[in-house]
């Protein structure tokens, strides 16, 4: 991890500013101010890009996109948000160059002729020109002209959205250095059947309505072939839109009930309800018998809450307290929750909350001389940045993760560290970069399995064919129709406060 305390590498200025931002937030929260809001999945951000694998980025203030009135905005970003770090705040407003595209070819349905217009500019004209540039469908491909949108002879366009503003204090300099790193690595080796990947990124501002708007923009204006989301409620909102327009959508973790019936949604790791029994098994193995459960109070995670309670009871544990906590939990709410957990005698607390809320809970517990085993599903609370802020309050905390920590990655992928150093002026790789690397390596497995005649329908058929996809970073995936979560394994991480980092305790585990 760049700037880790154990590696002897000085922190980058952006990381120092991120640490200062969260320190100020925690101090003001302790004085009775409202705590910040964090998202359970980390964000990816823009970069200067490379000629072969580039990123086009629009920041939060670049355009006034309409919100989808059909999507509730109950989880809109708090007025108290964390600033982006370093020069990346400005960088998120600008895009890098555009990857080269192949020669234009007529579309299967006649392109512009199918939708006559006299305009030479604007969304309609851009859509017609993009349709004309798509390769003609091969035998077996869908006749839908949108099926191969975002795919040319030279390029595949992938749209990503994440909460750069209004969410967790993720240092954007870290994600800038990694968000297309794997695709740059791949481009140096010929790409995917001669095609390179161009990533288009949008900040969804931690707001479901904004997420729908930016996903619509990436599909209808940028012609993204597929979408990838990182977040909570905004993932579900965008996934519903993607399903309506037939665009494949991918995300890490998440709820199960909220995506039921979405034909184009695929989870890149276990759902949170899937992880609940594993968390309970691990707690029991550690000799804890009395547990508390604390989960974000949003309807999209009702099944996560219920699964954690049921998993604990199924493992023979006694649930002494089960509660929901606000996404924008005030310090008084945090203090009251910790006091209730301590009074109830919870030896372990199963949490699914945002990183800032988790840190506030852990620090409040330490101030009350209360040290439970903090644990839970997900990913973001198992990041090294959380350990750096949270130690010693979170010592021994254990979280499941879709990827192992940097301490063991060479055993599973020897390319990540040298590639990170090569493209980032010798800096040491971190776990945020590893998360994105693993995600993109998994997407590569999907695209490669389809073959050169790439289309959305062919991709979905391939994913649902029953074959296994293994990146050797994320656990193997095997989907089926109506079963969008194809993984049965996770990695287990533990907070090592002697190094203020997480270490890997178990890899590719299906039970404990």
C-alpha positions, 0 to 999 in steps of 0.5 A: 500500500502506497505510504504504508507505515510498515514498508518504509515508503513515505506517504504521497501528498494525496494520502496525507491530505486524505488522512487529514480530512478523515482526522478532522471529520472524526474530531468534529464528530466527537464534538457532536457534529454529524459524521460523514458518510461512507460507501461499503465499496471503494471508488475508482477514479480517472487517470491521465490514461495511456494511448492503448487503454484510456479513460474518459471522465466527467466529474460531479460538476461538469453537467446537470444531468436529470435525475430519474424520478422513478428511483427514490433519492432517500440515500442522497449524499449528505451535506457533510461530505469529504473532499477529494484529495490532492490535485485529483479533485480537479483531474476528475473533471477532465478526460484523457485521450480517446483510444483509436477505433476501427474503420466505420462499417454499416450497421445491421439495420441501416444505421442512420437510415433507420432513424432519419434526422436532419441534425448533424450534432446532438445526442441523436446524431451522435447515436447514429454515427456510433451505430454506423461504426459498429461491426456487422453482427456475425451469425448467431448474434442479435439483430438488435442494433444496440447489441454491439454498441460500444464494440468496434474492430479496435475498441471495447467501451466499458462504463464505470460509476462510483461515489468519488464525492459524498462517500468514503474518504478514498484517496483519489490518487490511489484509484487514479493510478489503478483504475485501468491498470489491468487493461493497459497491461493487457493492451501491451499484450495484444488486447482482447482479440485485437481490441483495447478497452476504453474506460468511461468513468462517472461520479455518481455522488453516492446518490441513486438518482444521479447514478441512473442519470450517469449510467444513462449518459454512459450508455446513450451518449458514450455507447458503453458496451457494459456497465460496472458499479461500485457502491450501495443503493446507487448500484441497484438503481443503475442495475435496474436501468441497465436491465431495462435497456439490455446492457450487462451490469456488474458489481461486487457484493450486494443485496440479493432481493433487490436485484431479483429478476434483473436479467443483465445483472451479475455479481462479481463476488458473493452477495452479502447474504451469502457471506453471512453464514461464513461470518457466523462460523468464523465467530463461533470458531473464535469462541465467541457466543454472544453477538450483536448485529448492526447494518445500514438502515436502507431497504436494499439491505434488509436481506443482509440484516436478516441473513446476518441474524439468521446466520448467527442463530444458525451457528448456535450463537446468541444474538443479544442485540440487532439494530439498524443504523443510519447511513448518515449516523450522527455521533450521538447515534454512534455513541448510543449504539456502542453503549447498547452493544456493550451493555448487552454483552456482545462479544462480537459485532457483525457490522455492515456499515460504511467505513466512516461509521465503522471507524466511529463505532470502533473509536467510541467503543475504545473510549468505553473500554469495550473491545468486541471482535468487529467482523462482517461481510463486504470489502471496504472495511477490510481496506488498509486505509481503514486499518491506518485510521482505525488502529488500535481501536479495530485490532483483530477485526476480521472481514470477508473480501473478494480479493486477498490482501497485498501481502500474499498477492504474488502467490496468485498473480505475479504481474500486479506489483511490477505492473503497478510500479512500472506505470506509477513511477516505482511506487509501491502497489496498494490494495485499492489498486488490487481490488480494481485489478482483480475486477478488471481481470475478471471482466477480461475472462468474460470477454475472452470466453465470448470470442471475437464476435462480441455482443451483449446477447452473446456475453450474457449467454456465455455467462449463463452457460455454466462454465467457470470463470477464474481470475485467480484473484477473485474467487471462481464464478459460475452463473446460471439463468436466474442466478446472478451470484456465481461465487461460493468463496471469499477471502478472510482478512484481519487487522494487524495493528502492529503494521496498521494494515490488513493481512490475509488469514484465509484464501478462497474459503467457502466455510470456517 
